[in-house]
Amino acid sequence: MTGFEPLIVFGIVLALVLNFLNGMADAAQGIATVVATRALSPFRAVLLTGFCNMIGPFLLTTAVAATIGTAIVNPGALTPQIIIVAMLASTALVFLATRVGLPLSSSHALIGGLIGAGIAASGIGAVIWPDAGVILDTFAWALAGAVVGAVVVGAIAAAFEGDIRLAALIGAICGGALAVPLLILLGVLKITGLLAVVLFIFISPVLGATVAFLFDVLVSHLFRNSRQDRMKRIFSPLQIVACCFQAAGHGANDGMHAVGVITALLVSAGILSTFAVPLWVLLCSVAAIGLGTCFGGWKIVDRMAKGITKIRPYQGFCAGTAGSMTLALVTTHGIPVSSNHVISGAIVGVGVTRGKNAVQWNVVREMMIAWVVTIPLAAVCAWAGYMLCMLAAPLIL
């Protein structure tokens, strides 16, 4: 341990900085809806969500930490150097994205960093690639879900004399995205590791949007004869509760990044014999993400709260509830997702209930591009960073 001690300490500090930046960048997803509807002031919102981020892992699970630390890169190939380079690359990307107001996924930046640094150090075999049979099964079930969704939603549109082609397209997207998590819940599909991460880049926002849309339609129907002021009195407190659960889900998912990498760092250095999360690691990590949330990423808050669509208190409640349900689902199955993806999808879902023109699709398009490129971009940066470190090491020594 003596030779590694300064490096391990540096890695632990770096992981906590990453969690702090995660809290700053993802403060938006926790408070965007309550700020947009003025259910809470921004100051109270960040304090409340910061606290809920801290208690999330204790309420739900730390399964995501195990995925980060053991299911992306072969644990036998992980070294402290790989982990630290991965964190440096992901931290730099998250910091730059926060500065420009772009909700980049710190989850995917870290995963991409681990992949890139792992490949640079030990070759492509260092990554735990998904089994081809599982990929084919997943694709087949998703295709079946898309067909069913297209037929059902298209038939509904035909019955109401709507746009059948558009309805069939939406039904196919939602059917394909919903089929996979449903089959995971039923135990038909066993999807873990990198495949789960990549799939849920696309599934999690669609899942959040679909649940929020359906919930919004239901609430709108039940309260169709209610005045707006009465609905505001009812749903503003409920929206705050939904925001708290959503922030707890964020803490149990995104907040486990530092937990996973610190524990993997301790295992790779021989300080721990097995991947078992120490309590002090969990406490330090949740404190870091809670503090980061309290500082807040205000450019991203403004972008998500006002840039995607205008929402009312009951819609904020629907979006927050849909987001928290989705996060709870994926977190209990140990799937690292971006909370920004989930809540962005939920906000789009409630916005679409007022028609497709109610959503600023150019903002959505920019965020989707960022989501797709995050993992490969982080992987390239980490690969280049590791190679530079290896070239510079002899000169420094």
C-alpha positions in Angstrom: 0.0 0.0 0.0 2.9 2.4 0.7 3.8 3.0 -2.9 0.2 3.5 -3.9 -0.9 5.6 -0.9 -0.5 9.1 -2.5 -2.1 7.9 -5.7 -5.0 6.3 -3.8 -5.6 9.4 -1.8 -5.6 11.5 -5.0 -8.0 9.1 -6.6 -10.4 9.3 -3.7 -10.4 13.1 -3.7 -10.9 13.1 -7.5 -13.9 10.7 -7.2 -15.5 13.0 -4.6 -14.9 16.0 -6.9 -16.6 14.1 -9.6 -19.6 13.5 -7.4 -19.6 17.2 -6.4 -19.7 18.2 -10.1 -22.4 15.6 -10.6 -24.5 17.3 -8.0 -23.9 20.7 -9.7 -24.7 19.4 -13.2 -27.6 17.3 -12.2 -29.2 19.8 -9.7 -31.3 20.8 -12.7 -33.1 17.5 -13.0 -34.0 17.6 -9.3 -35.4 21.1 -9.2 -36.3 22.1 -12.8 -40.0 21.4 -12.4 -40.5 22.9 -9.0 -38.6 26.1 -10.0 -40.5 26.3 -13.3 -43.9 26.2 -11.6 -42.7 28.3 -8.6 -43.7 25.6 -6.1 -40.4 26.4 -4.4 -37.8 29.1 -4.6 -34.6 28.0 -6.2 -32.7 28.4 -2.9 -35.2 26.2 -0.9 -35.3 23.7 -3.9 -31.6 23.1 -4.0 -31.3 22.7 -0.2 -34.2 20.2 -0.2 -33.0 18.1 -3.1 -29.4 18.2 -1.8 -30.6 16.5 1.4 -32.7 14.0 -0.5 -29.7 13.2 -2.7 -27.8 12.3 0.4 -30.4 9.9 1.8 -31.2 8.2 -1.5 -28.7 5.4 -1.3 -29.9 4.5 2.2 -33.5 4.4 1.1 -33.0 2.4 -2.1 -29.8 0.4 -2.9 -26.1 0.7 -3.8 -26.4 -1.8 -6.7 -25.3 0.9 -9.2 -21.9 1.1 -7.5 -21.3 -2.6 -8.1 -22.1 -2.1 -11.8 -19.7 0.8 -12.1 -16.9 -1.0 -10.2 -17.3 -4.6 -11.5 -19.4 -4.8 -14.7 -17.9 -2.4 -17.2 -14.2 -3.2 -17.2 -12.9 -6.6 -16.0 -12.0 -6.1 -12.3 -8.7 -8.1 -12.9 -7.7 -5.5 -15.5 -8.5 -2.4 -13.4 -5.5 -0.6 -11.9 -5.4 2.7 -9.9 -4.0 4.4 -13.0 -6.8 3.3 -15.2 -9.4 4.5 -12.7 -7.8 7.8 -12.1 -7.3 8.6 -15.8 -11.0 7.7 -16.4 -12.1 10.0 -13.6 -9.9 12.9 -14.9 -11.4 12.6 -18.4 -15.0 12.4 -17.2 -14.5 15.2 -14.6 -13.1 17.5 -17.3 -16.0 16.8 -19.7 -18.7 17.3 -17.0 -17.0 20.5 -15.8 -16.9 21.9 -19.4 -20.5 20.9 -20.1 -21.7 22.5 -16.9 -20.0 25.8 -17.8 -21.8 26.0 -21.1 -25.2 24.8 -19.7 -25.3 21.5 -21.4 -26.7 18.6 -19.3 -24.0 16.0 -20.1 -24.4 12.7 -18.3 -21.7 12.2 -15.7 -22.7 8.6 -15.5 -21.9 8.0 -19.2 -18.8 10.2 -19.0 -17.4 8.0 -16.3 -18.4 4.8 -18.0 -16.8 6.0 -21.3 -13.7 7.0 -19.4 -13.3 3.6 -17.8 -13.8 1.9 -21.3 -11.2 4.2 -23.0 -8.6 3.9 -20.2 -9.1 0.2 -19.9 -8.6 -0.4 -23.7 -5.5 1.8 -23.6 -4.0 -0.2 -20.8 -5.0 -3.8 -21.5 -6.6 -3.9 -25.0 -10.1 -4.3 -26.1 -10.5 -7.5 -24.1 -10.4 -5.5 -20.8 -14.0 -4.4 -21.4 -16.8 -6.7 -20.4 -18.7 -6.9 -23.7 -22.3 -8.2 -23.8 -23.0 -11.7 -25.1 -24.1 -11.7 -28.8 -27.1 -14.0 -27.9 -28.4 -11.5 -25.3 -28.1 -8.7 -27.8 -30.1 -10.7 -30.4 -32.8 -11.6 -27.9 -33.1 -8.0 -26.8 -33.4 -6.8 -30.3 -36.0 -9.4 -31.2 -38.2 -8.5 -28.1 -37.8 -4.8 -28.7 -38.9 -5.2 -32.4 -41.9 -7.2 -31.2 -42.8 -4.5 -28.8 -42.4 -1.9 -31.5 -44.8 -3.7 -33.8 -47.4 -4.1 -31.1 -47.1 -0.5 -30.1 -47.4 0.7 -33.7 -50.6 -1.4 -34.2 -52.2 -0.4 -31.0 -51.5 3.3 -31.1 -52.2 3.5 -34.8 -55.6 1.8 -34.3 -56.5 4.3 -31.6 -55.5 7.2 -33.9 -57.6 5.7 -36.7 -60.6 5.4 -34.3 -60.3 9.1 -33.4 -59.5 10.1 -37.0 -56.0 11.3 -36.1 -52.7 11.1 -37.9 -52.2 7.4 -38.2 -48.6 7.5 -39.5 -47.4 9.7 -36.7 -49.3 7.7 -34.1 -47.8 4.4 -35.5 -44.3 5.9 -35.3 -44.8 7.1 -31.7 -46.4 3.7 -30.8 -43.4 1.9 -32.3 -40.9 4.0 -30.4 -42.7 3.6 -27.1 -43.6 -0.1 -27.6 -40.0 -1.0 -28.3 -38.6 1.1 -25.4 -41.2 -0.2 -22.9 -40.9 -3.9 -23.9 -37.3 -4.2 -22.6 -37.8 -2.9 -19.0 -41.1 -4.9 -18.8 -39.3 -8.1 -19.7 -36.5 -7.3 -17.3 -39.1 -7.0 -14.5 -40.7 -10.3 -15.5 -37.3 -12.0 -15.6 -37.4 -12.9 -19.3 -34.4 -10.8 -20.2 -31.2 -10.7 -18.2 -29.5 -7.5 -19.2 -26.6 -6.1 -17.2 -23.4 -4.1 -17.6 -22.5 -2.2 -20.7 -25.5 -3.4 -22.7 -27.9 -2.1 -20.1 -26.1 1.2 -20.0 -26.2 1.7 -23.7 -29.8 0.5 -24.1 -31.1 2.8 -21.3 -29.5 5.9 -23.0 -32.5 5.5 -25.3 -35.0 3.7 -23.1 -34.9 5.9 -20.0 -36.0 9.2 -21.6 -38.7 7.4 -23.6 -39.9 5.6 -20.5 -40.0 8.8 -18.5 -41.8 10.6 -21.3 -44.4 7.8 -21.7 -45.2 7.5 -18.0 -45.4 11.3 -17.6 -47.6 11.6 -20.7 -50.1 8.9 -19.5 -50.1 10.3 -16.0 -50.7 13.8 -17.3 -53.7 12.6 -19.4 -55.1 10.8 -16.4 -54.8 13.8 -14.0 -56.1 16.2 -16.6 -59.2 14.0 -17.1 -59.9 13.6 -13.4 -59.6 17.3 -12.7 -61.0 18.6 -16.0 -63.7 20.6 -14.2 -61.4 22.1 -11.6 -60.1 25.7 -11.6 -56.4 26.4 -12.1 -56.1 28.0 -8.6 -57.5 24.9 -7.0 -55.3 22.6 -9.0 -52.3 24.7 -7.9 -53.2 24.4 -4.2 -53.5 20.6 -4.6 -50.5 19.8 -6.8 -47.9 22.3 -5.6 -47.3 20.3 -2.3 -47.5 17.0 -4.2 -45.0 18.3 -6.7 -42.5 19.0 -3.9 -43.0 15.4 -2.6 -42.4 14.0 -6.1 -39.3 16.2 -6.4 -37.9 14.7 -3.1 -38.4 11.1 -4.3 -36.8 12.0 -7.6 -33.8 13.5 -5.9 -33.5 10.4 -3.7 -33.5 8.3 -6.9 -30.8 10.5 -8.3 -28.6 10.0 -5.2 -29.0 6.3 -5.3 -28.1 6.1 -9.0 -25.8 9.0 -10.0 -24.6 9.3 -6.5 -23.1 5.8 -6.6 -20.5 6.7 -9.2 -17.9 7.8 -6.6 -18.8 4.9 -4.4 -18.2 2.4 -7.3 -14.9 3.9 -8.4 -13.5 4.5 -4.9 -14.3 0.9 -3.9 -12.8 -0.4 -7.2 -9.7 1.8 -6.5 -9.3 0.2 -3.1 -9.7 -3.3 -4.5 -7.2 -2.6 -7.3 -4.7 -1.4 -4.8 -5.1 -4.4 -2.6 -6.6 -2.4 0.3 -9.8 -4.4 0.0 -9.9 -8.1 -0.9 -13.5 -8.0 -2.3 -15.8 -5.4 -3.7 -17.6 -4.5 -0.5 -18.6 -0.8 -0.1 -17.2 0.7 3.2 -19.5 2.9 5.1 -17.1 5.8 5.1 -17.0 5.7 1.3 -20.8 5.9 1.1 -21.0 8.7 3.6 -18.3 10.8 1.9 -19.8 10.3 -1.6 -23.4 11.2 -0.6 -22.0 14.3 1.2 -20.2 15.4 -1.9 -23.2 15.0 -4.2 -25.4 16.7 -1.7 -23.1 19.7 -1.5 -22.8 19.9 -5.2 -26.5 19.9 -5.6 -26.8 22.8 -3.1 -24.4 24.9 -5.2 -26.4 24.0 -8.3 -25.8 24.3 -12.0 -28.0 27.3 -12.7 -27.5 27.5 -16.4 -28.8 23.9 -16.7 -31.6 24.7 -14.3 -32.8 27.5 -16.5 -32.4 25.5 -19.7 -34.5 22.5 -18.4 -37.0 24.5 -16.4 -37.8 27.0 -19.1 -36.2 25.9 -22.3 -38.0 22.6 -23.1 -41.6 23.5 -22.4 -43.8 25.5 -20.1 -45.4 23.4 -17.4 -48.1 23.8 -14.7 -47.9 22.5 -11.1 -49.9 19.4 -11.9 -47.6 18.7 -14.9 -44.6 19.2 -12.6 -46.1 16.6 -10.3 -46.7 14.2 -13.2 -43.1 14.8 -14.5 -41.5 14.4 -11.1 -43.5 11.3 -10.3 -42.7 9.7 -13.6 -39.0 10.5 -13.2 -38.9 9.1 -9.6 -40.6 5.9 -10.7 -38.3 5.4 -13.6 -35.2 6.0 -11.5 -36.4 3.7 -8.8 -36.9 0.9 -11.4 -33.5 1.1 -13.0 -31.6 1.7 -9.7 -33.0 -1.4 -8.1 -31.7 -3.4 -11.1 -28.2 -1.8 -10.8 -28.5 0.1 -14.1 -26.5 3.4 -14.2 -28.6 5.9 -16.1 -28.5 9.7 -16.5 -31.1 11.3 -14.3 -31.1 14.2 -16.7 -32.2 11.8 -19.5 -35.1 10.6 -17.4 -36.5 14.0 -16.2 -35.9 15.6 -19.6 -38.0 12.8 -21.1 -40.7 13.3 -18.4 -40.8 17.1 -19.1 -41.2 16.4 -22.8 -44.0 13.9 -22.0 -46.1 16.4 -20.1 -45.4 19.1 -22.8 -46.6 16.9 -25.6 -50.0 16.7 -24.0 -50.6 20.2 -25.2 -49.5 19.3 -28.7 -46.1 18.7 -30.4 -45.6 22.5 -31.0 -45.6 23.0 -27.2 -42.1 21.5 -27.0 -38.9 23.2 -28.0 -37.6 20.4 -30.1 -34.3 22.1 -30.9 -33.4 22.1 -27.2 -34.4 18.4 -27.0 -32.3 17.6 -30.1 -29.2 19.3 -28.7 -29.5 17.3 -25.5 -30.0 14.0 -27.3 -26.9 14.6 -29.4 -24.9 15.2 -26.2 -26.3 12.0 -24.7 -25.3 9.9 -27.7 -21.8 11.2 -28.0 -20.9 11.2 -24.3 -19.6 7.7 -23.9 -17.5 7.6 -27.1 -16.2 11.1 -26.5 -15.2 10.2 -22.9 -13.6 7.0 -24.1 -11.5 8.7 -26.7 -10.4 11.4 -24.2 -9.5 8.7 -21.6 -7.7 6.6 -24.1 -5.6 9.6 -25.3 -5.0 10.7 -21.7 -3.8 7.2 -20.6 -1.4 7.0 -23.6 0.0 10.5 -22.8 0.5 9.5 -19.2 2.4 6.4 -20.3 4.6 8.4 -22.7 5.3 11.0 -20.0 6.0 8.6 -17.2 9.6 7.7 -18.2 10.4 11.4 -18.6 9.0 12.3 -15.2 10.7 9.3 -13.4 
